[in-house]
Each structure stands twice: as C-alpha cells, then as structure tokens.
Amino acid sequence: MNLFQYITAVSLSEKTELEKIRLLAFYQNTTDGTTSFFLDGILQILKEIGHPVSNVSRIKGYLAKSKDFKKNGTENEYMITPLAKQKLQIEFGHIFDNTEEIISSSEVLDETLFVGKRGFLDILIKQINSSYNNNCYDACAVLMRRVFEISLILAYEKQGVQDQIKDGNGDYVMLERIVANAIQNKTLHISRSRKEYDLIRDLGNFAAHKIHFNTRKSDIDNLKQTYRVCIEELFYIAGLKV
C-alpha cells in the first residue's frame, strides 16, 4: 500500500493534527519496520500532501502531554507507545494485510479511462501498470499482449462476428490470425494499421517466448502511445466505452 492509498483508507483529511501525526507515524513504522519516527519528517510529509502544520511548538506541546507518544532520546525523535500502537493495529492493521491489492497508478494505461469496465480487465490493467512501475518489463509486455488479445475478442463478440476467428472446434485461433482478420474486417472497421497491431503482438511474444530477449523500459515507452490508442479504439468497438 502506498502513502496516498493509506491516506484515503484512514480518512486522514478528517483527523486532527495530532491524529494525523499518529497515523502517519504508524504508517511509517509499519512499512519501514521502524519503532520510532522523527517529527520533522512527519511534518514534511504533511506539508507535501497539503496538510501543513502551522504551529510546530503547539504540536510539540500536544505530543508531550499525549499518552500515545514518548520521546526516544533526541528532541525530535518520538515513539508511539505500545498501547497506542496496539489500538492502531486493531483499527487499521488490516489495511496492510490485503495480499490481493495491486499498487498501480496509470503508468501505461490511464486507469481513469480504462478501469471500471470489466472486473477481470481492471485487474489485468492494474497489473500492467504495476509491473511497469516495478521494472518488470517482460511481465508488463506479456500482460499488454493479453489485454490486447482480450480486447480484440470482446470487440468481435460485441459485433456478433466471433465465429470468424474460431477454428473447427469452436476455439479462438492464435492472435496472429485474429490480427490478420481484424485489420481487414469490415464489421469491426478498425482504423489502425497492421504494423501497429503487430508491434504489440510481437513485443508480447518476444517477452514470453524469445529465450535470449529481455524487455526494456524503452521498449514499453516506445509503444505506450500506440498501445493506448489501439486499446481505446477496441474498447469502443467492444462497447466498453461510449
């Protein structure tokens, strides 16, 4: 969980200044594995997120009187008391235990535009963004290919022409054949070029199957704009955007 997600989860903007310090110190201790915090650091975070403290002397007075804090050696270093930390753990500890949460922030695909259409697509799109943000570029490329293929199939299904990309057993054919059909398909009426579609498909294939190939950040960056435009058009054709 990143800081801004935590701020939202604990409704930080609704808290008093002392409560904000306690909650941010708890976040810092939990994520960093520390037992103390420096007041200057917490005050700087509050300033950066738009909640500056106007009177530092007053805050230090509150900290000195509060049963939730105690000094930890230096004038600027404090600890949350064990009892206060236990209460925070009971109230907010579950926030850090969500092992299925995907930390992402529109690194490749703008989540404000593409998320919220289909639950399974939301997860994949967030994984694309998260893998890019964490330098996992091979994973990012493979996931981009998967979302591209799914978007194509959904477009066919929405237009009622999915049988055109199925084999004799009723299974969908390989992506290369889907792309070849899609570009010339008069029902889909796709405006993008075969070259653009092949760039997306090839990068995903290289990342998944080419033994001596590793996807680089520049590979994703060079494709991001083309990818976004192609996916957005397919979302429209598939009825996922209006």
C-alpha positions in Angstrom: 0.0 0.0 0.0 1.4 3.4 -1.0 1.0 6.5 1.1 -1.8 8.1 -0.8 -3.9 4.9 -0.7 -3.3 4.8 3.1 -4.3 8.5 3.4 -7.6 7.7 1.7 -8.2 4.5 3.7 -7.8 6.2 7.1 -9.7 9.4 6.1 -6.6 11.5 7.1 -8.1 14.8 6.0 -10.9 14.4 8.6 -8.4 14.0 11.5 -7.0 16.5 14.0 -3.3 17.4 13.6 -2.3 15.1 16.4 -4.2 12.2 14.9 -2.6 12.9 11.5 0.8 12.6 13.1 -0.1 9.4 14.9 -1.5 7.8 11.8 1.5 8.8 9.6 3.9 7.6 12.2 2.1 4.3 12.3 2.2 4.0 8.6 6.0 4.8 8.6 6.7 2.3 11.4 4.6 -0.4 9.7 6.0 0.0 6.2 9.6 0.7 7.2 9.8 -1.7 10.1 10.9 1.1 12.4 9.9 1.7 16.0 10.3 5.4 16.2 9.8 8.5 14.0 11.3 11.9 13.6 8.7 14.7 13.9 10.4 16.8 11.2 9.9 14.0 8.7 6.2 13.6 9.5 5.7 17.4 9.3 7.4 17.4 5.9 5.0 14.7 4.7 2.0 16.6 6.0 3.2 19.7 4.1 3.8 17.7 0.9 0.2 16.2 0.9 -1.4 19.6 1.6 -1.9 19.4 5.4 0.8 21.7 6.7 1.1 22.3 10.5 1.1 26.0 11.2 2.3 25.9 14.8 5.1 23.4 15.5 5.6 24.5 19.1 1.9 23.7 19.8 2.2 20.3 18.3 5.3 19.5 20.4 3.3 20.5 23.4 0.5 18.1 22.4 3.0 15.3 21.9 4.5 16.0 25.4 1.1 15.8 27.0 -0.3 12.8 25.0 -0.2 9.3 26.4 0.2 8.0 22.9 3.7 9.3 22.4 7.0 9.3 24.2 10.4 10.8 23.5 13.1 8.5 22.1 16.4 10.0 23.0 16.7 13.2 20.9 14.4 16.2 20.9 13.0 15.4 17.5 12.6 11.6 17.8 9.4 10.0 19.2 7.8 6.7 19.6 4.2 5.6 19.6 3.5 3.9 22.9 2.9 0.1 22.8 -0.8 0.6 23.9 -1.4 3.2 21.3 0.2 1.1 18.6 -1.9 -1.9 19.6 -5.1 0.2 19.2 -3.9 1.4 15.8 -3.1 -2.1 14.7 -6.6 -3.3 15.7 -8.2 -0.4 13.9 -6.0 -0.1 10.8 -3.7 -3.1 10.7 -6.0 -5.0 8.2 -5.2 -2.3 5.6 -1.7 -3.7 5.3 -2.8 -7.3 5.1 -4.5 -7.2 1.7 -2.4 -9.5 -0.3 -4.5 -9.2 -3.4 -4.3 -5.4 -3.7 -2.4 -4.2 -6.8 -0.5 -1.0 -6.3 -0.7 0.9 -9.6 -1.1 4.5 -10.9 -1.7 4.7 -14.6 1.9 4.1 -15.7 1.0 2.6 -19.1 -2.8 2.8 -19.3 -4.8 5.7 -17.7 -6.9 3.9 -15.1 -9.4 6.7 -15.1 -10.2 5.9 -18.7 -9.8 2.1 -18.8 -10.7 0.8 -15.4 -14.2 0.2 -14.3 -15.5 -1.6 -17.4 -15.0 -5.3 -16.6 -13.6 -6.6 -13.3 -11.2 -9.1 -14.9 -9.8 -6.4 -17.2 -9.4 -4.0 -14.3 -7.1 -6.5 -12.6 -5.0 -7.0 -15.8 -4.7 -3.3 -16.5 -3.6 -2.6 -12.9 -1.0 -5.4 -13.3 0.3 -3.9 -16.5 0.8 -0.5 -14.7 2.2 -2.1 -11.5 4.7 -4.3 -13.4 5.9 -1.3 -15.3 6.3 0.7 -12.1 8.3 -2.1 -10.5 10.6 -2.5 -13.5 9.1 -5.9 -14.5 9.1 -5.1 -18.2 8.8 -8.7 -19.5 5.8 -9.2 -17.4 4.4 -5.9 -18.5 4.8 -6.7 -22.2 3.1 -10.1 -21.8 0.2 -8.6 -19.9 -0.1 -5.9 -22.6 -0.4 -8.6 -25.2 -3.0 -10.4 -23.2 -5.2 -7.3 -22.7 -4.8 -6.6 -26.4 -6.0 -10.1 -27.3 -8.9 -10.0 -24.9 -10.0 -6.6 -26.2 -10.0 -7.8 -29.8 -12.1 -10.9 -28.9 -14.6 -8.7 -26.9 -14.8 -6.4 -30.0 -15.7 -9.4 -32.2 -18.2 -10.7 -29.7 -19.9 -7.3 -29.3 -20.3 -7.1 -33.1 -21.5 -10.7 -33.3 -18.8 -11.9 -35.7 -16.7 -14.0 -33.2 -17.2 -17.1 -35.4 -14.9 -15.6 -37.9 -11.9 -16.1 -35.6 -12.8 -19.6 -34.3 -11.4 -22.9 -35.5 -13.4 -26.0 -36.4 -13.6 -26.9 -32.7 -15.1 -23.6 -31.7 -11.9 -22.3 -30.1 -10.4 -18.9 -30.8 -7.5 -19.0 -33.2 -4.0 -17.7 -32.5 -3.6 -13.9 -32.1 -1.6 -13.6 -35.3 -4.7 -14.9 -37.3 -7.0 -12.7 -35.2 -4.9 -9.6 -36.1 -4.9 -10.5 -39.8 -8.7 -10.8 -39.8 -9.3 -7.8 -37.7 -7.4 -5.3 -39.8 -9.5 -6.1 -42.9 -12.7 -6.9 -41.1 -15.5 -4.6 -42.5 -17.7 -5.1 -39.5 -15.1 -4.1 -36.9 -13.9 -1.2 -39.2 -10.6 -0.7 -37.4 -8.7 2.4 -38.2 -5.3 1.2 -37.0 -2.6 -0.4 -39.2 -1.4 -4.0 -39.3 2.0 -2.7 -38.3 0.7 -1.1 -35.1 -1.1 -4.3 -34.1 2.0 -6.4 -34.9 4.2 -4.2 -32.8 2.0 -5.0 -29.7 1.8 -8.7 -30.6 5.5 -9.1 -31.3 6.7 -7.4 -28.1 4.4 -9.7 -26.0 5.6 -12.7 -28.0 9.3 -11.8 -27.6 8.8 -11.3 -23.8 7.0 -14.6 -23.4 8.9 -16.9 -25.8 12.3 -15.5 -27.0 14.9 -17.2 -24.9 17.6 -14.5 -25.1 15.3 -11.5 -25.1 14.6 -9.2 -22.1 12.1 -6.4 -22.5 13.5 -3.0 -21.6 11.8 0.1 -20.3 12.4 1.9 -23.6 10.6 -1.0 -25.4 7.4 -0.2 -23.4 7.9 3.5 -23.6 8.2 3.5 -27.4 4.9 1.5 -27.6 2.8 3.2 -24.9 1.1 5.8 -27.0 0.3 3.4 -29.9 -0.9 0.8 -27.4 -3.2 3.2 -25.6 -4.8 4.4 -28.9 -5.3 0.8 -30.1 -6.8 -0.4 -26.8 -9.1 2.7 -26.6 -10.5 2.0 -30.1 -11.1 -1.6 -29.3 -12.9 -0.6 -26.1 -15.2 1.5 -28.2 -15.9 -1.3 -30.7 -16.4 -3.7 -27.8 -18.9 -1.4 -26.2 -16.7 -0.9 -23.1 -16.6 2.8 -23.8 -19.3 5.1 -25.2 
